[in-house]
């Protein structure tokens, strides 16, 4: 099942059968192919009017187009005509020395679809970026109009120009963005736990004199600030070292967090509110032009400081946060033909990966993980007895949730009905499964939907947390 990037409904689409039955849009074949391998990364960008969202998106697109200079084998693709035309239009305005047009409030949210290939060790990542108008988060009712985009976004970028916020006469603060977002999510009945918030301070050139020295130094030492204009021999001297770069990025996020707590009005409340909602929070700081865009001349070469950072935060597992505290185990009956043929186990694994959980796959009757590579691949050569205990007894019920996949009776399942495992076991089975269990889902070939299975599984994780 593929999520249509335009209306966000789920359908069984293919590169040759790619018209969404819900909205009538043609879903790009490249998008379908890529998201079958790796779930798309949904991002919502939110920022007040004229806080630099469109300019930053242009700079990120320019950086993506030039990643191949510093990362061998990396290239990009724009997956539909709208994305291609939008990026080209924004770039044209920037080159002419104009401020890119703001996203209009009454515009139907249509995403940018950007593929990034062979980067950070991943064959293909697909970004689905919704650039929402600055006025969208003025009130809760308006948030509801964009429910689908907001609900599906694992990562939300809050873009804030502190310089513009200081001059704002309407009384808005940095805290308002997150408060309206959380109120909207509550109204939509959607949990926030595990989602990723990235606070991006834009137009940093306007406040550089107010920043702590560590942050100023990080901005000034950006090795890729002139990536677009670098020659290949220059880029060869500074190849992208993801480990070192990300370590620096994490450190500066902490510096920005401290700065927010100490020096940004409403900053402490913002951080504490996000924490209380069990979301991860990270910080980035950018300058998408290197100078005051309002007074820039046409044709002036732009110096883009640290615009790579927001992209990296979104592509890293757990949104760049700490390793997940919970583990998901797929525990499979090796005789279950419906589940072990085709790529059903792989599809379930992919959906769990999108939930930012640490995942392993076991066969019943075996004490060790079934696959040396994490993603399930292939049909088991050996048939094991349908016993869950050999695997469960090696695992910690305090931090582990288990999805049991079976078509037959499980000899020892009821041994765990009064144990610490009872609330953490979710049974996915065919309709003729003889046992009752509190958390159970019956499926067949016609109704198999990996995303729906994982969403139901996650209700156990979210309720117990």
C-alpha positions in Angstrom: 0.0 0.0 0.0 1.4 3.4 -1.1 0.4 6.7 0.6 -0.6 9.1 -2.1 1.6 12.2 -1.5 -1.2 14.5 -2.7 -4.3 13.4 -0.7 -2.5 11.0 1.8 -4.9 8.1 1.2 -3.5 4.6 0.9 -3.9 2.5 -2.2 -2.3 -0.5 -3.9 -0.4 1.5 -6.6 2.3 0.5 -9.0 4.4 2.3 -11.6 2.0 1.3 -14.3 -1.2 1.7 -12.2 -0.4 5.0 -10.6 -3.6 7.1 -10.7 -4.9 7.6 -7.1 -8.5 6.5 -6.9 -9.2 9.1 -4.2 -7.9 12.3 -5.7 -7.3 11.4 -9.4 -3.7 12.5 -9.3 -1.0 10.6 -11.1 1.5 9.4 -8.4 5.0 9.6 -9.9 6.4 6.1 -10.7 9.7 7.0 -9.2 8.0 7.9 -5.9 6.2 4.5 -5.9 9.4 2.6 -6.6 11.3 4.5 -3.9 8.7 4.3 -1.2 8.3 0.5 -1.6 11.9 0.2 -0.5 12.0 2.9 2.2 9.0 4.7 3.7 8.9 8.4 2.7 10.0 11.1 5.1 7.1 13.5 5.7 8.1 17.0 6.8 5.9 20.0 7.5 7.5 23.4 7.5 5.9 26.0 9.7 6.9 29.6 10.2 5.4 33.0 10.6 5.1 35.1 7.5 8.5 36.4 6.1 10.5 34.4 8.5 12.5 32.8 5.6 10.8 29.5 4.9 10.8 29.7 1.1 14.3 31.1 0.9 15.6 28.2 3.1 13.8 25.6 1.0 15.5 27.1 -2.1 18.9 26.8 -0.4 18.3 23.3 0.7 17.3 22.4 -2.9 20.5 24.0 -4.2 22.5 22.0 -1.6 20.8 18.7 -2.5 21.6 19.4 -6.1 25.3 19.7 -5.3 25.7 16.9 -2.7 27.4 14.7 -5.3 30.5 17.0 -5.1 31.2 15.9 -1.6 29.5 12.5 -1.4 30.4 9.9 -4.0 27.5 8.4 -5.8 24.9 10.9 -4.4 22.3 12.4 -6.7 18.8 13.9 -6.5 15.6 13.8 -8.4 12.5 16.0 -8.4 9.6 13.5 -8.6 6.9 15.6 -10.2 6.5 18.7 -12.4 5.2 20.8 -9.5 8.3 20.3 -7.5 10.5 21.0 -10.5 8.6 24.2 -11.3 8.4 25.3 -7.7 12.1 25.0 -7.0 13.0 26.7 -10.3 10.6 29.5 -9.6 11.9 30.2 -6.1 15.5 30.0 -7.4 14.7 32.5 -10.2 13.4 35.0 -7.6 16.4 34.6 -5.4 18.8 35.1 -8.4 16.9 38.3 -9.2 17.5 39.6 -5.7 13.8 39.2 -4.7 12.3 37.8 -1.6 10.5 34.5 -2.7 6.7 34.7 -2.6 5.2 33.6 0.7 3.0 30.5 0.6 -0.6 31.7 0.6 -3.0 30.6 3.3 -5.8 29.6 0.9 -3.6 27.4 -1.2 -4.3 23.7 -1.2 -1.2 22.2 0.5 0.7 20.4 -2.2 4.1 18.8 -1.3 7.5 19.1 -2.8 8.7 15.5 -3.7 12.4 15.2 -3.6 14.4 12.0 -4.0 17.9 11.8 -2.5 19.9 8.8 -3.6 23.0 7.0 -2.2 23.3 9.4 0.8 24.0 8.5 4.4 24.2 4.8 3.4 20.6 4.7 2.1 19.9 3.8 -1.5 16.9 6.1 -1.8 15.2 8.6 0.6 12.0 10.4 -0.5 11.2 13.7 1.1 7.5 14.8 1.1 7.7 18.4 2.2 4.6 20.5 3.0 5.4 24.2 3.1 2.5 25.6 5.0 1.6 29.3 5.0 2.7 31.4 7.9 -0.9 32.2 8.9 -1.8 28.5 9.2 -0.8 28.3 12.8 -2.6 31.5 13.8 -5.5 29.5 15.2 -6.5 25.9 15.9 -9.4 26.0 13.4 -7.0 26.7 10.5 -4.7 23.8 11.6 -7.6 21.5 11.1 -7.8 22.4 7.4 -4.4 20.8 6.9 -5.0 17.8 9.1 -3.7 15.1 6.7 -0.4 16.8 6.2 0.1 17.5 9.8 -0.9 14.1 11.1 1.4 12.2 8.6 4.5 14.4 9.3 6.9 12.6 11.5 9.1 15.7 11.5 7.9 19.3 11.9 10.2 22.2 11.1 9.4 25.3 13.1 11.3 28.1 11.3 11.8 31.2 13.4 13.6 34.4 12.6 14.4 35.9 16.0 15.2 39.2 14.5 11.8 39.4 12.9 10.1 38.1 16.0 11.6 40.9 18.0 10.1 43.5 15.6 6.7 41.7 15.6 4.0 44.1 17.0 1.3 41.5 17.1 2.4 40.0 20.4 3.3 36.6 19.0 6.1 34.6 20.6 8.1 31.5 19.8 5.9 29.5 22.2 2.8 30.2 20.1 3.8 27.9 17.2 4.2 24.8 19.3 1.1 25.5 21.4 -1.2 25.8 18.4 0.4 22.7 16.9 -0.2 20.6 20.0 -3.7 21.9 20.5 -4.4 21.1 16.8 -3.0 17.5 17.2 -5.2 17.1 20.3 -8.3 18.2 18.5 -7.5 15.8 15.7 -7.1 13.0 18.2 -3.5 12.3 17.1 -0.8 11.3 19.6 2.4 13.4 19.5 4.7 10.9 21.3 7.8 10.0 19.3 7.4 12.8 16.7 10.4 15.0 16.0 10.4 18.8 16.4 13.3 20.8 14.8 13.5 24.4 15.7 15.4 26.2 12.9 16.6 29.7 13.6 16.7 31.5 10.2 18.3 34.7 9.1 21.0 34.3 11.6 23.1 37.0 9.9 20.7 39.5 11.5 21.4 38.4 15.1 25.0 37.2 14.8 26.2 39.8 17.2 23.9 38.4 19.9 24.9 34.8 19.5 27.3 33.0 21.9 30.8 32.5 20.5 30.4 28.7 20.0 27.4 29.2 17.8 29.1 32.0 15.8 32.1 29.8 15.3 30.0 26.9 14.1 28.3 29.2 11.5 31.5 30.7 10.3 33.3 27.4 9.9 30.7 25.7 7.7 32.9 23.9 5.1 30.0 23.7 2.6 28.8 27.3 2.7 29.8 27.8 -0.9 29.0 24.3 -2.2 27.1 25.5 -5.3 30.1 27.4 -6.6 32.8 24.9 -5.6 34.9 23.3 -8.3 35.4 19.5 -8.0 39.0 19.8 -6.9 37.9 22.1 -4.1 35.2 19.8 -3.0 37.7 16.8 -3.0 39.5 18.5 -0.2 36.5 18.4 2.1 34.6 15.1 1.5 31.5 14.7 3.6 32.3 12.8 6.8 28.8 12.1 8.2 30.0 11.0 11.6 32.1 14.0 12.4 29.6 16.5 10.9 26.7 15.0 12.8 28.6 15.0 16.0 29.3 18.7 15.6 25.6 19.3 14.7 24.4 17.5 17.9 26.8 19.6 20.0 25.6 22.9 18.5 22.0 21.8 19.0 22.7 21.6 22.7 24.3 25.1 22.6 21.2 26.4 20.8 19.0 24.7 23.4 20.8 26.5 26.2 20.7 29.8 24.3 16.9 29.3 23.8 16.4 28.6 27.5 18.5 31.6 28.6 18.0 34.3 26.0 14.9 33.7 23.9 11.6 35.0 25.3 9.3 32.1 25.8 12.1 29.6 25.0 12.0 27.8 28.3 8.3 27.2 28.1 8.7 26.0 24.5 11.3 23.4 25.4 9.4 22.2 28.5 6.1 22.0 26.6 7.7 19.8 23.9 9.3 17.5 26.4 5.9 17.1 28.3 4.4 15.9 25.0 7.1 13.2 24.6 8.5 14.5 21.4 12.1 14.8 20.5 13.5 18.4 20.1 16.6 19.5 18.3 17.8 22.9 17.1 19.5 24.2 14.0 20.6 27.6 12.8 21.0 28.8 9.3 21.5 31.7 7.0 20.1 30.9 3.6 21.5 34.0 1.9 24.5 35.1 4.1 23.2 38.7 4.0 20.0 40.8 4.5 17.8 39.5 1.6 15.7 42.6 1.7 18.6 44.7 0.4 20.4 42.2 -1.8 21.3 43.0 -5.4 20.4 40.7 -8.3 23.1 38.3 -9.3 25.1 38.5 -6.1 26.6 35.2 -5.1 24.9 33.8 -2.0 26.7 32.3 0.9 24.4 29.7 2.4 25.5 28.8 6.0 24.5 25.5 7.5 21.5 24.8 5.3 22.5 21.1 5.2 21.7 20.7 8.9 17.9 20.6 8.7 18.1 17.9 6.0 20.4 15.8 8.1 18.2 16.0 11.2 15.3 14.7 9.2 17.1 11.9 7.4 18.8 10.5 10.6 17.0 7.7 12.5 14.8 9.0 15.4 15.0 12.5 13.9 18.6 12.8 15.1 17.5 12.0 18.7 18.8 9.4 21.0 18.5 5.7 20.1 15.0 4.4 20.8 14.2 3.2 24.3 11.9 0.5 23.0 12.5 -2.5 20.8 10.1 -4.1 18.4 10.4 -7.9 17.7 8.7 -9.5 14.8 8.2 -13.1 16.0 7.2 -15.3 13.0 5.8 -18.8 12.7 8.1 -20.3 10.0 5.2 -22.5 8.7 3.0 -19.5 8.1 3.0 -19.5 4.3 0.8 -16.5 3.8 3.3 -14.3 5.7 6.6 -15.8 4.7 6.0 -15.7 0.9 6.5 -12.5 -1.0 7.7 -9.5 0.9 5.0 -9.2 3.6 7.5 -9.4 6.5 9.7 -6.8 4.7 6.8 -4.5 4.3 5.9 -4.8 8.1 9.6 -4.1 8.9 9.6 -1.0 6.7 6.5 0.4 8.4 8.0 -0.3 11.9 11.2 1.5 10.8 9.1 4.5 10.1 8.1 4.5 13.8 11.7 4.9 14.8 11.9 1.6 16.7 14.8 -0.8 17.0 13.7 -3.9 15.2 14.7 -7.6 15.1 13.0 -10.6 13.5 12.9 -14.1 15.1 11.4 -17.3 14.1 9.3 -19.2 16.8 11.3 -22.0 18.3 14.6 -20.3 17.8 16.7 -18.3 20.3 18.5 -16.1 17.8 17.4 -13.4 15.3 16.5 -15.0 12.0 18.3 -12.7 9.7 21.9 -11.4 9.8 20.6 -8.3 8.0 17.8 -6.6 9.9 15.2 -6.5 7.1 13.5 -9.9 6.6 14.3 -11.3 3.3 13.5 -14.7 1.9 11.6 -17.9 2.9 12.9 -19.9 5.9 14.7 -23.1 4.9 14.0 -24.8 8.2 10.6 -25.2 9.9 10.6 -24.6 13.6 8.1 -25.6 16.3 5.5 -22.8 17.1 7.0 -21.9 20.5 7.4 -18.3 21.5 9.2 -18.9 24.8 12.6 -19.5 23.4 12.7 -16.0 22.0 10.7 -14.2 24.8 12.9 -15.6 27.5 15.9 -13.9 25.9 14.2 -10.5 25.8 13.2 -7.8 28.3 9.5 -7.2 28.7 10.1 -3.8 30.2 11.4 -2.3 26.9 10.3 -4.8 24.2 7.1 -5.1 22.2 6.5 -8.3 20.2 4.4 -8.7 17.1 3.6 -12.4 16.8 2.8 -13.5 13.2 1.2 -17.0 12.8 -1.4 -19.1 11.1 -1.5 -22.0 13.6 -1.8 -22.7 17.2 1.0 -21.6 19.5 1.8 -24.3 22.0 3.1 -22.0 24.8 1.4 -18.7 24.3 -0.9 -19.0 27.3 2.1 -19.6 29.5 2.5 -15.8 29.3 -1.0 -14.7 29.9 -0.3 -13.7 33.5 3.3 -12.6 32.9 4.8 -9.2 32.3 4.6 -10.0 28.6 0.8 -10.1 28.4 0.4 -6.3 27.6 3.3 -6.3 25.1 2.3 -9.2 22.8 0.3 -8.4 19.6 -0.9 -11.4 17.6 -1.4 -11.1 13.8 -3.0 -14.2 12.4 -5.3 -15.7 9.8 -9.0 -15.9 10.6 -8.9 -19.6 11.7 -6.5 -19.0 14.6 -8.0 -21.0 17.5 -6.8 -19.0 20.5 -8.2 -15.8 22.0 -5.8 -13.0 23.0 -6.4 -9.5 24.1 -4.3 -7.8 21.4 -5.1 -9.7 18.1 -5.7 -8.8 14.5 -7.1 -11.2 11.9 -6.0 -10.8 8.3 -6.0 -12.6 5.0 -4.3 -12.0 1.6 -7.1 -9.7 0.5 -7.0 -7.6 3.7 -3.3 -7.5 4.3 -2.1 -4.0 4.9 1.3 -3.6 6.5 0.7 0.0 7.5 -2.6 -0.8 9.2 -1.0 -3.7 11.1 1.8 -1.5 12.4 -0.6 1.3 13.3 -2.6 -1.1 15.4 0.6 -2.5 17.0 1.7 1.1 17.8 -1.5 1.7 19.8 -0.2 -0.8 22.4 3.2 1.0 22.6 1.5 4.4 22.9 -1.1 3.3 25.5 1.4 1.6 27.7 4.0 4.4 27.6 
